[in-house]
Amino acid sequence: MGGFTGRDVLSIADFSRKDIEVVLKAAKKMVPIARGEKANRTLEGRILSTLFFEPSTRTRLSFESAMKRLGGDVVAFGPIEASSIVKGETLADTIRMVESYSDAIVLRHPQEGAARLAAEFTERPVINAGDGAGQHPTQTLLDLFTIWDQRGGIDGAKIALVGDLRYGRTVHSLTYALCSFDVELTFVAPAGLQMPKEVAEHVRAQGIPLAVTEDLPKVVPNLDVLYITRIQKERFPDPQEYAKVAGTYRIDAEVLRGAKKSLIVLHPLPRVDEIAPEVDATPHARYFEQAFNGVPVRMALLSLIFGGAP
C-alpha cells in the first residue's frame, strides 16, 4: 500500500505486513484519546461522510466516535428510504454528490465490489466498511490489533476461525491478513459453510499450516485465539438451508474447560447464541474490548489517511 495519505482502504490485501504494523502501533497511541483520557484536535475542520446501505451499529458508531475524538465531524447518510436512492439514483451519482460535502467517505454496501467501484468515481479517500460477503478491512485491522495487543504480538499464534466461513466477510479478510504473519490456522465450519476454496488455497500457497474440521471441542485445547462468527441468516439465499446450520457451534463453559488459560475468544459481533453469557465473565472473553478497539484503530487509519504522522 505504501504511503497512507489520501489512499483508499478497500481490501486488506492492499496492506503489507509493514502497513498493518504502522496502523497497529498508531492505534496503540490512540487508546487514551479513544477513552477520553487525552484530547486531540488534529482533524479539526475535516468532514467524514458515512454511507451505510446495510444495518450497522459498531462500525458506524466507532467511525463517528473516531472522527469526533480527533476533532473532526461526520455527515451521516441516514436511512436509505429517506434518500434519493429510492428515486433511482445510482451509486456513482451518490458518490459524486457526497464528495462535494466531505473529505473522505466510509461506505457499507450489500454488493461485493461496491467500495472499489465507488473509489473510481471520486478523488476522496474511500474506506470500505463492508461489501456483501467480500471485504471488511477495518474490522480486520481491529481484530489484528486485539490479538496483537492481548498477546504482545501475532507471530506464533494458533488461531481457529469458527462458524460461517463461507459468507462471513470478516473471516475472509482476517485470513488474508494473517497470512502476513507466522501463525497456524484452523477452519471450523459445518459442511456447506467451509471457507471458500480460493481462500484456503491462498493460505496453503503462503506456507501457513492449515487444518480444516467440523469438530470444535477437539481443537480448543491447542488454541491461542478462538474467533467465532454468527451464522448469518441474511446471507443465505434459502431459509431452509440456514435452519439446517443455525446454532451449530456454541461456546460455553464446557467447551472452554480444556482451553489454555491464555486463550482469548473473539467475535466481530453482534452475537446471537454462539457465545453463552456465562463466558462473558471468564478471562477468555475479549469481544467487548475488541469492539472498543474499533475506535482507536479507525482513529489511527483516519489520521494516517489525512496525513498524520504514524
N, C-alpha and C positions, 0 to 999 in steps of 0.2 A: 504493500500500500504506500510505503514511502512517507512523505510529509503528510500531516493531518489537515493543515489549514485549507478550508474550503472544500474538503473532499466529501464525497458521498459515502454513506455507510449502508451498503446494500446486501452484502453477504460476508459471512465470517471467512469465507475462502479468500477474500481480498486482504486478510490480515496475516502477516508473517508472525512468527513467534516473537520477534523483536517488537512488532507493533502491539501485540497483545500485552507484552510486559510493560511497555510505555503506558498503556491505559491502566493496567493494574496498579502500578506504582503511583500514577497520578491520582487514582481513585482513593488510595490509602491516605493521601494528603487531604482529600476532600471530606473524609469521615467526620472530623469535628465540625466542619461547616454544615454538613448534611444534618448533624444532630442539633444545630443551632447554638453550638458552644463558641463558635467563632463567626465573624461576619466577613463577607466577601462580595464586592460590587463590581467585579471585573467585566460582567456582561451587561452593565447598565446601558440602556439605550438600544439594546438588541431585542428583537422580537422573534419568537418561535411560533410557527403555525402547527397545530396538531390536527391532522385529518384522520379520523378513525371511522372507517366504513364497517368495522366489526366491533362488537362489545369489548370493552377493556376496563379494568379497574387499576391494577398495579402499574401497568406500563404507562397508561395515560397520566395517572396522578404522579408517578415518580418523575416523568419528564417535566411536568408542570412544576413540581417541587424543586427539581434540579435547576431549572431555568431561574426560578424566583430566588432560590438560595444564593445564586450568583448575581443577583441584581437585575436580571432581565425580565421580560414579560412574555405572556403567552396569549395567542389568539386561537381560541378553540373553534373547531368546525361545527360542533353541535350535532344534534340528531340529523340523520340523512333525510328524514321526512320533512325537515324544516329548511332544506337546502335546495339549490337548483338542480341537484341530481335527479330529483323526482320529475323535473321538467325535461329530462333527457340530456343534460349537459354531460359531455364526455370527460373522462379523467384528464385528458390532455388540456382541455379548456379550463378545468377546475385548477389544475396546477399552474397554468399560465396566469390565472387570475390571482391565486394565493401568493405567488412570488412577489407581486407588487405590494403586498401588505406586510411582508416579513423577511427575515434574514436567513431563515432555514426552515425546512419542512419535515415534520415527522408524519409518516404515512403507515396506517394499517389498512389492509385490503384483503378481501377473501380470495382474490385471484393471484395465483403464483406468478411471479414476474412483474407484478404491478409496480413495485418500487423502482425496479430497473427501468421500466418503461417511463415512469414519471420523471426520472432523472434526465431523460432525453429531452424533456420539454422545458427545462429550467436551468438557469445558471446557479441557482441557490443550492446549497447542500441539501440532499435528500437522505433522511435516515429511515431505514426500513424497520418498522415496529411490528412486523409480522405480515407475511403474504401467503395466505392459504396454508397449504401443507408444506410450503417451501422453507424460507429462512426467517430467523428472528435473531439477528446478530447481537443486538444489545442485551437480550436475555442471556445469550451465550457468554457474553463478557461478564455479566454479573454472576453467572454460575461459576465461571472460572475464577473470578475474584473470591467468591465464597470458599471454594476449595483451597485456593492459594493462601487466603488469609487464615482459614481454620487450621490448615496443616503446616503452614510455613513454607509451602511450595506445592507444585503439582507433580513433578517428576517422582516416579516410584510408586504412584498410587494405583491400587487395584479398584477399578470402578465398574459398577454394574448399572446399566440403563434398563429400566423395567417398565412394562406396560404397553402403551400404544406406540410402538416404534415405527409402524407403517405410516400413520398420518401425523404423528407428532413432530411439528417443525422444530421444537426446542431440542429434541434429541438428535435430529439431523444436523443442525448447526453445531451442537456441542460435540458430536462425534468427530466432525471435520476438524474442529479446533483442537481437540485432544490429540489428534494425530501429530501435532507440532511438539508434543511432549513425550517423555519416556514413561508410558503408562501401560497397564494391562486392562483390556476391556472385556466385559461380558454383556451380551444382549439377552435379556429375559423377556419373552413375549409369548402369548398364545399363538397357536397356528393361525395363519392369516393376518397377523398383526406384527410379524417379524420385520426387522429393519429392511428397507429396500435393498435389493441386490447390489446396486451400484455403490451404495454407502459401505456395505460390508466389504466389497471388493476394493474400495479405496483404502480402508483400514489395513487390509492384508497387504496391499501394494506398498504401504508405508512401513511394513515390517512390524506393525503393532500386534502383539499377541492378542488373539480374539477367540472367545468361546461363545457358542450360541446354545441356549437351552430354554426349556419351559419350566424348569424346576428351581424356583426361587430359594426355598429353605436350604437346598444343597449348597448354594454358592455364598450365602450370607456370612458364614464364619470366616471366610478369607478376605472379605471386602474392607476397604478403607472408606469408600464412598458408595452409598446406595441412592441412586437418582430415580425416583419413581414418578410416573406421569399418569394423568387421568385418561381413562378410555373415553375418547372424545365423540360423544353422540352426534354432534353437529357435523362431523366429517364423514359419517357413514352414509353412503347412498341408499342403504337398505336397513330400516329399523330392526328387522328380524335378525340381521347379521350382528347388529350392535347388541341385541338382547342375549345372543349366544356367548358373548365375551365379557359383558358388563360384570364388574366385581370379581374378575379372575384373580387378581392379586390384592392382598390387603396386608399392610404392615401393622403388626400388633406386638404386644409384649412377648408372645410365644415365638413369633418369627425372629425376634431380636435376642432371644435368650442365649444363643450361642455366638453372638456377634462380638467382635473386638470392642473393648471399652472405648477405643478411639474412633469407632465407626461414626460417620456423620450421614444423616438421612436428609436428602434434599428433595424438593418438589417445586415446580415452577408456579404452582397454584393457579386457579382455585382447585381445591381437592373436593371430592365427593365422599367416597368411603374407602379410598386407597390407604389412608393412614388413620388408624384408630386414635381417638382423642387421648387415650392413655399414653401414647407415645410422646405427646407434647411436653410432658413433664420430665422426660428422660434426657440424659446428656447427649443422646444421639440426635435429637431434633434440632435442625439448623434451618428449617424452611422459612421461619419468620425473619431471622437475620438475613437470609437470602433475599427475601422480599425487600427489606430495608436497603440492602446493598445496591438495589436498582438506582437509588438516589445518588450516592457518591460516584458510582460507575458512569451514570449518564451525565453527571456534573463534569466528570473528567473528560468525557467524549465531547460534550458541548464546548468546554473550554478549549480543547485542542483544535476543534473544527473552526472556532472563531479566532484562532491564532495565539491562544495562551501557551505559556511555557509548560512543558511536561513536568 
